[in-house]
Structures are given as structure tokens and as C-alpha cells.
Amino acid sequence: MTSPYAQHGFRVGFDWGPVGAGVVAGHLVAVVDVLSFTTAVTVATDLGIDVYPYRWRDETAVAYASQYDAHLAVGRSEAGPGDVSLSPVTIRQATGVTRLVLPSPNGSTIAQQLSESGATVIAVSLRNRLAAAQWANQRLAADPSLKVVAIAAGERWPDGSLRPAVEDLWGAGGFLSALETDGLSPEARAAVAAYDAVADELPTLLHDCAGGRELTQYGYPEDVRIAAEVDQSRSVPVLKDGKLTTSI
């Protein structure tokens, strides 16, 4: 019996977090983590840096980075001069980095999880939502059976439960709104409606939402400003052989 949560019969779907990613299967899956994993990925791929998603920054991450001769990002609060972290600012300032292992408990974890599903996985933020949709549109036109799903990563409450993050809803909805196809599930239509409602105010509202206020409070307002560079990136980071590398 088909799961009622799988959004079966719709060509475009939407859901939240690692569990949603596992339930709503798609041939092409857009992972959206605006503050900050997928924004950081687009900044990196704009610069020609390949990104290896990883779940946690621990001893296994050190070994993983060594395996690929890649730079391992440090925690955002641990970054000193010259260090690279999940902060897009540090990636823009990096020198000599061509491969980056970028752990995060949300977007990076979902991307790595999906790498084993057989789906084509792309990283989408507000910065590249239009470029990613145009890339997806070419594939939708070429394959009538293709199903596209957007997964909003969300954040975590202290007890580990999912905290739906409105910036990820906007990023997913912005991507889905630019797809040239019918057959959106009710969940996907809701995400599009959320984006359409704020599209003209996004730079301001991204700073005002809980996630933007949190990063600003912690001293990273520039990360929010970079995340608000709507449609400024042409990169479409595609997950291939364990790494997100731009198709442009």
C-alpha cells in the first residue's frame, strides 16, 4: 500500500527534514537549507570549490576529509582568521581551498542521506533558486515521468525535534514557483504560496525571521545578507560521487 505521506500521483512534492526526505521520494530532490548549508554550498561552487556533505564534525569527519584530500570546515563559533566554517563569509574569504567537507546536522545530513537513494540531489538556496529551477525545467521537459521534490531542511529544537524554519519554506517555495509544470501536490502549492507572499520583501524579512535574528544575535549578520542575495548565483550544485559540484 502506498504511504499517504508520499504525495503519490503528483509531479512536484514538498516536505520537511530527514524523515520527509525519506518518505516523499523523487527522481530529482532539491535540498533547501537557507541559513546556512545550501547558501554556503552555492557560495563555494560559485568559486569552483567542491563540497562534500557530512553529518557531523567529529573524528570520522577528519578521516573523511583526509580520504578526499579536502579541507574540513570548523564550527562557526570556532572559526579563527583563515578558517573555513559553515559561514558563507569564511568561504568567500578562503584561499587555496578546492575541496571542502562541510558538516551540518540539517541540510548536509539530508544531502548525504539522499546520496544513497538513487535520486539526483541538488542544493538550492534563495541565491540560486531560479537557476536551479531552470536546470530542473530542462529535465522535466525531457522526461515526462520525472518527479521533483523540494525538502526544506528546517532546524532543531534543544530536544532534537524538528523546528520548521520559514526561510527554508521560502527557499523551497521560490524554487518550486519557477518550475514549468503542473501537478504540484497540496504541500508544494503551500510552499509556493508562502514564497509568493513575501517575494518582494525577502531581504528584509530574512533578517527579521527567527533564523535571521538568531544568526545576527550570534554575530553573523553578514551571513544573513549573503543568504538574501536572491537569484544572484547561477550555480546548480549537483551531488555526484559524494560531492556537490556545480553543473554550470
Backbone as CSV, one residue per row, in Angstrom:
resi,resn,N_x,N_y,N_z,CA_x,CA_y,CA_z,C_x,C_y,C_z
1,MET,0.847,-1.190,0.000,0.000,0.000,0.000,0.888,1.247,0.000
2,THR,0.589,2.213,-0.868,1.360,3.446,-0.957,1.134,4.298,0.280
3,SER,2.213,4.847,0.829,2.083,5.701,2.007,1.268,6.944,1.666
4,PRO,0.340,7.346,2.531,-0.421,8.574,2.274,0.448,9.823,2.350
5,TYR,1.652,9.676,2.888,2.554,10.816,3.036,3.511,10.981,1.852
6,ALA,3.437,10.066,0.884,4.401,10.051,-0.216,4.068,11.042,-1.327
7,GLN,2.892,11.679,-1.239,2.439,12.618,-2.275,2.446,11.939,-3.640
8,HIS,2.014,10.693,-3.642,1.973,9.891,-4.859,0.958,10.480,-5.841
9,GLY,1.287,10.449,-7.128,0.387,10.953,-8.156,0.618,12.395,-8.528
10,PHE,1.492,13.075,-7.797,1.841,14.466,-8.112,3.251,14.521,-8.673
11,ARG,3.462,15.415,-9.626,4.772,15.510,-10.257,5.753,16.344,-9.437
12,VAL,5.227,17.175,-8.561,6.063,18.058,-7.736,5.625,17.928,-6.293
13,GLY,6.594,17.663,-5.395,6.276,17.479,-3.991,7.107,18.367,-3.088
14,PHE,6.725,18.389,-1.827,7.435,19.186,-0.819,7.258,18.537,0.536
15,ASP,8.353,18.537,1.317,8.241,18.076,2.705,9.413,18.627,3.510
16,TRP,9.478,18.186,4.780,10.428,18.739,5.738,11.387,17.683,6.264
17,GLY,12.648,18.069,6.434,13.610,17.333,7.233,14.007,15.964,6.702
18,PRO,14.878,15.285,7.445,15.370,13.968,7.022,14.257,12.935,6.875
19,VAL,13.263,12.967,7.761,12.181,11.989,7.678,11.336,12.237,6.437
20,GLY,11.000,13.499,6.186,10.244,13.834,4.986,10.991,13.460,3.728
21,ALA,12.300,13.655,3.742,13.115,13.298,2.584,13.061,11.803,2.314
22,GLY,12.936,11.023,3.371,12.872,9.584,3.202,11.516,9.084,2.756
23,VAL,10.476,9.872,3.005,9.113,9.430,2.696,8.668,9.897,1.316
24,VAL,8.963,11.157,0.975,8.493,11.722,-0.294,9.578,11.513,-1.345
25,ALA,9.543,10.369,-1.975,10.586,10.031,-2.938,10.402,10.818,-4.229
26,GLY,11.522,11.223,-4.812,11.505,11.905,-6.093,12.711,11.513,-6.912
27,HIS,12.610,11.694,-8.217,13.763,11.431,-9.079,14.793,12.540,-8.960
28,LEU,14.316,13.762,-8.721,15.192,14.922,-8.550,14.777,15.609,-7.250
29,VAL,15.708,15.745,-6.318,15.385,16.282,-4.999,16.232,17.528,-4.728
30,ALA,15.556,18.615,-4.433,16.221,19.866,-4.070,16.261,19.981,-2.550
31,VAL,17.454,20.004,-1.990,17.623,20.194,-0.546,17.791,21.686,-0.291
32,VAL,17.010,22.221,0.646,16.996,23.659,0.905,17.295,23.920,2.376
33,ASP,18.403,24.585,2.634,18.823,24.938,3.999,19.447,26.339,3.911
34,VAL,18.586,27.343,3.901,18.995,28.717,3.563,19.984,29.292,4.569
35,LEU,19.789,29.001,5.852,20.683,29.532,6.894,21.292,28.359,7.677
36,SER,22.368,27.664,7.111,23.152,28.283,6.060,23.728,27.267,5.070
37,PHE,23.447,25.957,5.208,24.207,24.981,4.440,24.139,25.206,2.936
38,THR,22.921,25.285,2.367,22.863,25.378,0.906,23.298,26.751,0.399
39,THR,23.148,27.779,1.221,23.728,29.069,0.843,25.242,28.955,0.789
40,ALA,25.833,28.325,1.799,27.287,28.132,1.815,27.744,27.319,0.616
41,VAL,26.966,26.308,0.240,27.324,25.483,-0.907,27.338,26.314,-2.189
42,THR,26.327,27.162,-2.387,26.302,27.969,-3.614,27.450,28.968,-3.641
43,VAL,27.798,29.518,-2.493,28.949,30.430,-2.439,30.219,29.663,-2.816
44,ALA,30.352,28.440,-2.300,31.537,27.641,-2.603,31.606,27.285,-4.078
45,THR,30.504,26.797,-4.630,30.537,26.374,-6.030,30.671,27.561,-6.977
46,ASP,30.199,28.733,-6.577,30.469,29.946,-7.364,31.971,30.149,-7.536
47,LEU,32.728,29.718,-6.529,34.180,29.903,-6.522,34.924,28.676,-7.050
48,GLY,34.179,27.670,-7.529,34.817,26.470,-8.048,35.225,25.467,-6.989
49,ILE,34.690,25.598,-5.776,35.003,24.684,-4.675,33.966,23.563,-4.636
50,ASP,34.419,22.320,-4.659,33.529,21.173,-4.489,33.251,20.966,-2.999
51,VAL,31.996,20.659,-2.677,31.586,20.497,-1.281,31.159,19.055,-1.026
52,TYR,31.740,18.457,0.004,31.385,17.112,0.435,30.497,17.228,1.674
53,PRO,29.208,16.927,1.555,28.349,16.981,2.742,28.686,15.864,3.718
54,TYR,28.552,16.171,5.008,28.816,15.175,6.041,27.943,15.497,7.247
55,ARG,27.559,14.456,7.988,26.584,14.649,9.062,27.138,15.440,10.240
56,TRP,28.280,15.049,10.751,28.782,15.663,11.973,30.261,15.966,11.828
57,ARG,30.717,16.950,12.583,32.154,17.225,12.605,32.754,16.503,13.808
58,ASP,33.276,15.323,13.561,33.890,14.511,14.619,35.113,13.819,14.028
59,GLU,35.614,12.812,14.714,36.804,12.122,14.224,36.562,11.434,12.886
60,THR,35.344,10.961,12.683,35.053,10.339,11.394,35.087,11.370,10.269
61,ALA,34.707,12.610,10.575,34.766,13.675,9.570,36.207,13.995,9.207
62,VAL,37.092,13.941,10.201,38.517,14.171,9.941,39.043,13.126,8.971
63,ALA,38.689,11.873,9.201,39.126,10.793,8.321,38.508,10.926,6.937
64,TYR,37.253,11.352,6.899,36.548,11.526,5.627,37.217,12.617,4.792
65,ALA,37.556,13.727,5.419,38.232,14.814,4.709,39.600,14.363,4.206
66,SER,40.300,13.592,5.017,41.614,13.091,4.617,41.500,12.165,3.415
67,GLN,40.445,11.379,3.375,40.222,10.445,2.272,40.151,11.161,0.932
68,TYR,39.552,12.354,0.934,39.371,13.097,-0.311,40.348,14.260,-0.451
69,ASP,41.335,14.315,0.445,42.299,15.412,0.428,41.564,16.753,0.421
70,ALA,40.565,16.849,1.298,39.696,18.020,1.356,39.908,18.784,2.660
71,HIS,39.575,20.047,2.631,39.617,20.908,3.805,38.373,20.622,4.643
72,LEU,38.515,20.445,5.942,37.383,20.200,6.830,36.964,21.501,7.504
73,ALA,35.725,21.901,7.293,35.224,23.121,7.915,35.148,22.963,9.425
74,VAL,35.446,24.033,10.139,35.329,24.048,11.594,33.943,24.560,11.970
75,GLY,33.599,24.474,13.249,32.346,25.041,13.713,32.338,26.540,13.541
76,ARG,31.191,27.101,13.286,31.103,28.540,13.013,31.689,29.362,14.163
77,SER,31.380,28.975,15.392,31.858,29.736,16.550,33.337,29.491,16.830
78,GLU,33.901,28.433,16.224,35.305,28.093,16.460,36.242,28.715,15.434
79,ALA,35.680,29.301,14.382,36.497,29.782,13.265,37.354,30.976,13.672
80,GLY,38.640,30.861,13.409,39.554,31.964,13.596,39.976,32.523,12.251
81,PRO,40.908,33.466,12.229,41.376,34.032,10.962,41.896,32.935,10.023
82,GLY,41.377,32.930,8.827,41.810,31.955,7.830,41.068,30.643,7.857
83,ASP,40.249,30.385,8.897,39.488,29.141,8.965,38.234,29.231,8.097
84,VAL,37.768,28.080,7.643,36.518,27.983,6.884,35.495,27.257,7.739
85,SER,34.269,27.781,7.745,33.197,27.184,8.528,31.918,27.170,7.701
86,LEU,30.806,26.872,8.357,29.510,26.912,7.689,29.122,28.338,7.307
87,SER,29.830,29.325,7.823,29.570,30.723,7.499,29.982,31.013,6.061
88,PRO,29.048,31.458,5.202,29.411,31.798,3.819,30.497,32.866,3.726
89,VAL,30.575,33.730,4.728,31.610,34.769,4.730,32.991,34.132,4.703
90,THR,33.204,33.108,5.519,34.525,32.481,5.583,34.875,31.763,4.289
91,ILE,33.864,31.269,3.595,34.119,30.595,2.317,34.556,31.610,1.277
92,ARG,33.929,32.768,1.272,34.328,33.814,0.325,35.743,34.327,0.596
93,GLN,36.161,34.227,1.827,37.490,34.714,2.188,38.568,33.648,2.070
94,ALA,38.162,32.408,1.797,39.112,31.291,1.782,40.075,31.395,0.606
95,THR,41.285,30.942,0.836,42.279,30.865,-0.233,42.857,29.453,-0.275
96,GLY,43.078,28.953,-1.479,43.701,27.646,-1.636,42.813,26.463,-1.334
97,VAL,41.495,26.670,-1.232,40.564,25.576,-0.944,39.857,25.180,-2.241
98,THR,39.978,23.928,-2.631,39.283,23.429,-3.817,38.268,22.340,-3.482
99,ARG,38.451,21.680,-2.328,37.527,20.650,-1.860,37.253,20.898,-0.386
100,LEU,35.967,20.893,-0.021,35.573,21.274,1.336,34.572,20.277,1.893
101,VAL,34.896,19.664,3.020,33.921,18.856,3.758,33.175,19.800,4.692
102,LEU,31.850,19.851,4.519,31.041,20.850,5.217,29.948,20.149,6.029
103,PRO,30.240,19.803,7.276,29.229,19.122,8.096,28.142,20.092,8.555
104,SER,26.930,19.572,8.646,25.838,20.288,9.314,24.778,19.264,9.661
105,PRO,24.053,19.471,10.765,23.084,18.471,11.209,21.787,18.479,10.413
106,ASN,21.616,19.452,9.514,20.349,19.572,8.795,20.546,19.349,7.290
107,GLY,20.845,20.412,6.537,20.958,20.267,5.089,22.015,19.284,4.653
108,SER,23.167,19.324,5.280,24.248,18.415,4.903,23.881,16.971,5.200
109,THR,23.250,16.746,6.329,22.822,15.401,6.705,21.811,14.853,5.701
110,ILE,20.861,15.689,5.293,19.843,15.249,4.335,20.478,14.945,2.984
111,ALA,21.387,15.804,2.543,22.052,15.574,1.259,22.814,14.254,1.269
112,GLN,23.532,13.989,2.345,24.281,12.736,2.419,23.329,11.543,2.484
113,GLN,22.249,11.685,3.222,21.245,10.622,3.302,20.688,10.297,1.918
114,LEU,20.378,11.333,1.134,19.774,11.134,-0.180,20.771,10.601,-1.201
115,SER,22.061,10.774,-0.924,23.073,10.305,-1.865,22.989,8.801,-2.062
116,GLU,22.398,8.112,-1.101,22.277,6.663,-1.164,20.929,6.206,-1.719
117,SER,20.070,7.170,-2.124,18.711,6.835,-2.549,18.587,6.597,-4.044
118,GLY,19.568,7.002,-4.814,19.483,6.897,-6.262,18.894,8.122,-6.924
119,ALA,18.413,9.079,-6.136,17.864,10.313,-6.694,18.986,11.266,-7.097
120,THR,18.678,12.145,-8.046,19.577,13.256,-8.346,19.320,14.341,-7.309
121,VAL,20.359,14.761,-6.599,20.220,15.706,-5.497,20.909,17.012,-5.860
122,ILE,20.199,18.135,-5.660,20.780,19.451,-5.886,20.620,20.302,-4.632
123,ALA,21.534,21.254,-4.461,21.478,22.176,-3.328,20.845,23.487,-3.798
124,VAL,19.800,23.906,-3.118,19.043,25.095,-3.518,18.955,26.066,-2.352
125,SER,19.198,27.331,-2.646,19.021,28.412,-1.677,18.273,29.536,-2.380
126,LEU,18.047,30.614,-1.675,17.455,31.777,-2.330,18.388,32.348,-3.391
127,ARG,19.691,32.168,-3.206,20.674,32.719,-4.139,20.580,32.074,-5.525
128,ASN,20.262,30.783,-5.574,20.268,30.081,-6.859,18.939,29.427,-7.182
129,ARG,17.858,29.829,-6.526,16.585,29.130,-6.690,16.113,29.202,-8.153
130,LEU,16.339,30.335,-8.832,15.890,30.467,-10.214,16.763,29.646,-11.158
131,ALA,18.084,29.693,-10.981,18.983,28.900,-11.820,18.696,27.412,-11.650
132,ALA,18.453,26.986,-10.404,18.162,25.575,-10.149,16.847,25.162,-10.801
133,ALA,15.842,26.039,-10.756,14.561,25.726,-11.383,14.702,25.638,-12.897
134,GLN,15.480,26.520,-13.489,15.693,26.458,-14.936,16.393,25.156,-15.322
135,TRP,17.344,24.742,-14.511,18.053,23.471,-14.735,17.074,22.304,-14.623
136,ALA,16.212,22.349,-13.620,15.219,21.292,-13.437,14.191,21.291,-14.555
137,ASN,13.828,22.465,-15.051,12.843,22.556,-16.129,13.308,21.816,-17.379
138,GLN,14.585,21.870,-17.675,15.109,21.156,-18.831,14.898,19.655,-18.670
139,ARG,15.064,19.164,-17.470,14.901,17.739,-17.216,13.430,17.342,-17.166
140,LEU,12.594,18.214,-16.666,11.162,17.947,-16.669,10.626,17.858,-18.092
141,ALA,11.118,18.738,-18.957,10.667,18.732,-20.347,11.149,17.490,-21.085
142,ALA,12.326,17.017,-20.721,12.908,15.864,-21.422,12.332,14.535,-20.955
143,ASP,11.797,14.492,-19.722,11.330,13.228,-19.155,9.971,13.434,-18.490
144,PRO,8.883,13.086,-19.183,7.538,13.290,-18.636,7.268,12.535,-17.338
145,SER,8.073,11.533,-17.037,7.844,10.745,-15.818,8.599,11.302,-14.609
146,LEU,9.425,12.309,-14.821,10.280,12.836,-13.746,9.447,13.483,-12.641
147,LYS,9.785,13.162,-11.406,9.153,13.800,-10.245,10.196,14.622,-9.509
148,VAL,9.834,15.867,-9.182,10.725,16.785,-8.471,10.175,17.021,-7.066
149,VAL,11.057,16.941,-6.098,10.665,17.170,-4.705,11.603,18.197,-4.090
150,ALA,11.060,19.131,-3.342,11.865,20.066,-2.554,11.751,19.677,-1.086
151,ILE,12.887,19.581,-0.419,12.922,19.243,1.004,13.493,20.438,1.770
152,ALA,12.662,21.058,2.586,13.117,22.123,3.477,13.780,21.475,4.686
153,ALA,15.032,21.826,4.924,15.791,21.137,5.979,15.244,21.423,7.367
154,GLY,14.886,22.687,7.638,14.475,23.057,8.976,15.643,23.070,9.951
155,GLU,15.347,23.367,11.186,16.347,23.404,12.258,15.914,22.437,13.360
156,ARG,16.603,22.488,14.490,16.299,21.583,15.602,16.067,22.372,16.885
157,TRP,15.032,21.993,17.606,14.848,22.495,18.956,15.841,21.785,19.883
158,PRO,16.055,22.312,21.097,17.009,21.667,22.013,16.712,20.195,22.300
159,ASP,15.442,19.786,22.169,15.118,18.387,22.433,15.324,17.498,21.212
160,GLY,15.828,18.095,20.118,16.111,17.323,18.917,14.972,17.267,17.919
161,SER,13.801,17.771,18.277,12.670,17.736,17.360,12.835,18.788,16.265
162,LEU,12.147,18.577,15.154,12.251,19.481,14.012,11.635,20.842,14.331
163,ARG,12.384,21.909,14.035,11.819,23.258,14.069,11.670,23.746,12.645
164,PRO,10.452,23.748,12.095,10.285,24.256,10.739,10.807,25.696,10.657
165,ALA,11.702,25.936,9.707,12.341,27.247,9.558,11.737,27.942,8.347
166,VAL,11.135,29.091,8.556,10.392,29.737,7.480,11.286,30.096,6.304
167,GLU,12.579,30.369,6.569,13.471,30.702,5.452,13.643,29.517,4.499
168,ASP,13.590,28.299,5.025,13.683,27.118,4.166,12.387,26.905,3.394
169,LEU,11.264,27.228,4.014,9.980,27.190,3.315,9.999,28.169,2.141
170,TRP,10.519,29.379,2.376,10.608,30.365,1.300,11.542,29.903,0.189
171,GLY,12.682,29.352,0.569,13.634,28.896,-0.444,13.057,27.777,-1.299
172,ALA,12.402,26.820,-0.651,11.782,25.722,-1.388,10.653,26.240,-2.274
173,GLY,9.831,27.121,-1.717,8.726,27.676,-2.495,9.202,28.514,-3.671
174,GLY,10.306,29.243,-3.480,10.859,30.027,-4.572,11.337,29.154,-5.713
175,PHE,11.952,28.048,-5.386,12.382,27.085,-6.394,11.171,26.470,-7.101
176,LEU,10.209,26.004,-6.329,9.039,25.347,-6.911,8.209,26.306,-7.753
177,SER,8.166,27.581,-7.363,7.353,28.556,-8.099,7.867,28.783,-9.512
178,ALA,9.145,28.495,-9.756,9.746,28.727,-11.067,9.755,27.475,-11.941
179,LEU,9.195,26.374,-11.452,9.104,25.161,-12.264,7.985,25.303,-13.291
180,GLU,8.263,24.856,-14.492,7.297,24.975,-15.583,6.554,23.658,-15.748
181,THR,5.712,23.361,-14.793,4.963,22.114,-14.828,3.737,22.232,-13.935
182,ASP,2.722,21.461,-14.258,1.556,21.343,-13.392,1.780,20.157,-12.458
183,GLY,0.770,19.809,-11.724,0.850,18.614,-10.897,1.537,18.823,-9.572
184,LEU,1.437,20.028,-8.994,2.005,20.279,-7.673,1.108,19.663,-6.604
185,SER,1.717,18.993,-5.649,0.959,18.475,-4.518,0.432,19.641,-3.676
186,PRO,-0.559,19.402,-2.821,-1.019,20.473,-1.937,0.105,21.060,-1.095
187,GLU,1.024,20.198,-0.655,2.156,20.669,0.145,3.062,21.585,-0.672
188,ALA,3.312,21.204,-1.930,4.133,22.045,-2.805,3.438,23.368,-3.100
189,ARG,2.139,23.332,-3.307,1.391,24.573,-3.563,1.451,25.502,-2.353
190,ALA,1.414,24.943,-1.160,1.503,25.763,0.048,2.866,26.447,0.138
191,ALA,3.945,25.719,-0.226,5.283,26.314,-0.207,5.390,27.451,-1.215
192,VAL,4.828,27.248,-2.415,4.831,28.313,-3.430,4.075,29.526,-2.928
193,ALA,2.932,29.312,-2.309,2.133,30.431,-1.787,2.904,31.196,-0.719
194,ALA,3.659,30.483,0.117,4.461,31.142,1.154,5.521,32.031,0.536
195,TYR,6.176,31.537,-0.518,7.194,32.363,-1.197,6.554,33.563,-1.874
196,ASP,5.484,33.341,-2.605,4.839,34.439,-3.327,4.393,35.551,-2.387
197,ALA,4.018,35.191,-1.170,3.524,36.175,-0.210,4.603,37.133,0.273
198,VAL,5.890,36.721,0.170,6.969,37.543,0.731,8.047,37.908,-0.282
199,ALA,7.880,37.494,-1.537,8.955,37.626,-2.518,9.486,39.049,-2.627
200,ASP,8.608,40.031,-2.530,9.030,41.427,-2.685,9.681,41.998,-1.422
201,GLU,9.652,41.255,-0.339,10.178,41.759,0.934,11.293,40.887,1.508
202,LEU,11.803,39.950,0.697,12.688,38.934,1.261,13.969,39.452,1.912
203,PRO,14.690,40.382,1.341,15.895,40.800,2.058,15.606,41.261,3.482
204,THR,14.501,42.006,3.652,14.150,42.493,4.977,13.634,41.367,5.865
205,LEU,12.719,40.565,5.323,12.100,39.534,6.142,13.069,38.428,6.517
206,LEU,14.080,38.187,5.683,15.060,37.169,6.042,15.829,37.598,7.289
207,HIS,16.105,38.882,7.412,16.759,39.390,8.622,15.810,39.359,9.824
208,ASP,14.500,39.515,9.564,13.527,39.620,10.651,13.001,38.281,11.139
209,CYS,13.142,37.215,10.337,12.631,35.918,10.778,13.506,35.362,11.907
210,ALA,13.023,34.325,12.563,13.731,33.795,13.736,15.154,33.370,13.399
211,GLY,15.340,32.684,12.269,16.672,32.235,11.899,17.618,33.392,11.618
212,GLY,17.111,34.418,10.947,17.936,35.593,10.680,18.294,36.328,11.958
213,ARG,17.334,36.459,12.855,17.601,37.125,14.132,18.602,36.326,14.970
214,GLU,18.496,35.003,14.911,19.414,34.163,15.673,20.852,34.372,15.202
215,LEU,21.088,34.306,13.882,22.445,34.486,13.369,22.959,35.894,13.654
216,THR,22.094,36.878,13.536,22.503,38.246,13.835,22.876,38.392,15.301
217,GLN,22.069,37.798,16.170,22.338,37.854,17.613,23.669,37.202,17.957
218,TYR,24.013,36.143,17.215,25.272,35.446,17.459,26.460,36.112,16.779
219,GLY,26.213,37.205,16.070,27.308,37.961,15.471,27.580,37.678,14.011
220,TYR,26.581,37.113,13.275,26.794,36.762,11.876,25.765,37.423,10.947
221,PRO,25.562,38.727,11.061,24.583,39.368,10.177,24.973,39.308,8.705
222,GLU,26.276,39.221,8.422,26.717,39.163,7.031,26.312,37.835,6.383
223,ASP,26.225,36.776,7.177,25.753,35.507,6.640,24.306,35.626,6.162
224,VAL,23.507,36.358,6.912,22.108,36.568,6.520,22.043,37.414,5.254
225,ARG,22.887,38.426,5.170,22.894,39.285,3.983,23.252,38.476,2.741
226,ILE,24.234,37.583,2.852,24.605,36.745,1.706,23.458,35.807,1.335
227,ALA,22.802,35.239,2.329,21.668,34.354,2.065,20.539,35.079,1.352
228,ALA,20.462,36.395,1.519,19.397,37.204,0.915,19.750,37.708,-0.484
229,GLU,20.846,37.212,-1.058,21.220,37.598,-2.432,20.362,36.804,-3.421
230,VAL,19.084,37.122,-3.463,18.124,36.336,-4.232,18.480,36.349,-5.723
231,ASP,18.593,35.153,-6.291,18.829,34.941,-7.727,20.171,35.478,-8.215
232,GLN,21.122,35.654,-7.315,22.423,36.199,-7.711,23.430,35.129,-8.114
233,SER,23.108,33.863,-7.877,24.024,32.778,-8.235,23.457,31.975,-9.394
234,ARG,24.338,31.620,-10.335,23.953,30.762,-11.456,24.384,29.314,-11.223
235,SER,25.012,29.033,-10.106,25.471,27.681,-9.811,24.298,26.760,-9.488
236,VAL,24.384,25.543,-9.993,23.439,24.497,-9.609,24.270,23.328,-9.078
237,PRO,24.522,23.304,-7.774,25.352,22.230,-7.208,24.622,20.886,-7.232
238,VAL,25.212,19.935,-7.935,24.631,18.599,-8.087,25.504,17.608,-7.317
239,LEU,24.870,16.718,-6.575,25.602,15.730,-5.787,26.027,14.567,-6.686
240,LYS,27.321,14.426,-6.880,27.895,13.359,-7.703,29.104,12.774,-6.981
241,ASP,29.107,11.460,-6.839,30.233,10.788,-6.207,30.570,11.382,-4.842
242,GLY,29.522,11.701,-4.083,29.711,12.198,-2.726,29.999,13.672,-2.591
243,LYS,30.057,14.397,-3.706,30.379,15.830,-3.632,29.375,16.646,-4.415
244,LEU,29.117,17.838,-3.904,28.278,18.814,-4.591,29.173,19.659,-5.469
245,THR,28.961,19.550,-6.769,29.790,20.285,-7.712,28.883,20.961,-8.725
246,THR,29.242,22.150,-9.149,28.330,22.923,-9.992,28.220,22.344,-11.376
247,SER,26.992,22.406,-11.920,26.767,21.948,-13.286,26.962,23.080,-14.286
248,ILE,27.203,24.314,-13.791,27.363,25.481,-14.685,28.839,25.719,-14.926
